[in-house]
């Protein structure tokens, strides 16, 4: 059972990769947690856009927990089909 447990620090150090395209999406910026049900709802990744402005809103990317397909030793594989549909 211990092998299936990950600390938040370890998760944040793992690179997130889309299994459909092989695109590296970055590292986990934040987690959304349902405190009543004690479960992770989604992971939040930094915006993929390179444009940054003092007054612009940074659009982070939210990945539902259901779209995470595999958590490996040093990477997290996700199904990013829904992410590409939003563009």
C-alpha positions in Angstrom: 0.0 0.0 0.0 2.9 2.4 0.8 4.0 2.2 -2.8 0.7 3.7 -4.0 1.1 6.8 -1.8 2.6 10.1 -3.0 3.3 13.2 -1.0 2.3 16.6 -2.4 5.9 17.6 -2.8 6.6 14.5 -4.9 3.6 15.2 -7.1 4.7 18.8 -7.7 8.1 17.6 -8.9 6.6 15.3 -11.5 6.2 16.6 -15.1 2.7 16.3 -16.6 2.6 14.9 -20.1 -0.4 14.5 -22.5 -0.5 10.8 -23.6 -2.2 11.8 -26.9 0.4 14.2 -28.2 3.4 13.6 -26.0 3.3 17.3 -25.1 5.0 18.4 -21.9 2.5 20.5 -20.0 4.7 21.5 -17.1 4.5 20.9 -13.4 1.6 20.9 -11.0 1.0 24.5 -9.7 -1.9 23.7 -7.4 -4.5 21.1 -6.5 -8.3 21.5 -6.0 -9.5 19.3 -3.2 -13.0 18.4 -2.0 -12.5 18.7 1.8 -15.9 17.1 2.6 -15.1 14.0 0.5 -11.4 14.0 1.2 -10.4 13.7 -2.4 -8.5 15.6 -5.2 -10.9 17.1 -7.8 -8.3 18.4 -10.2 -4.7 19.5 -10.7 -3.9 23.0 -11.9 -1.1 23.6 -14.4 0.4 27.0 -15.3 -0.8 28.7 -18.4 0.7 27.4 -21.7 0.8 30.9 -23.2 4.0 32.8 -23.2 2.4 36.3 -23.2 2.4 37.9 -19.8 1.3 41.3 -18.9 0.9 43.2 -15.7 -2.8 43.6 -16.3 -3.6 40.4 -18.1 -5.3 37.5 -16.3 -3.1 34.4 -16.2 -5.3 31.5 -17.5 -4.2 28.4 -15.6 -5.1 25.0 -17.0 -7.3 22.7 -14.9 -7.1 19.0 -15.4 -9.9 16.9 -13.8 -8.6 14.0 -11.7 -10.5 11.5 -13.9 -8.2 12.5 -16.8 -5.1 11.4 -15.0 -4.2 8.0 -16.5 -1.0 7.1 -14.7 1.3 8.4 -12.0 4.8 7.1 -12.6 8.1 7.5 -10.8 8.8 11.0 -12.3 5.9 11.8 -14.6 2.1 12.1 -14.6 0.4 11.0 -17.8 -3.0 12.6 -18.6 -5.6 12.3 -21.3 -5.5 15.9 -22.7 -8.2 15.6 -25.3 -10.5 17.9 -23.4 -7.7 20.5 -23.1 -7.3 20.7 -26.8 -11.0 21.0 -27.4 -11.1 24.2 -25.3 -8.7 26.1 -27.7 
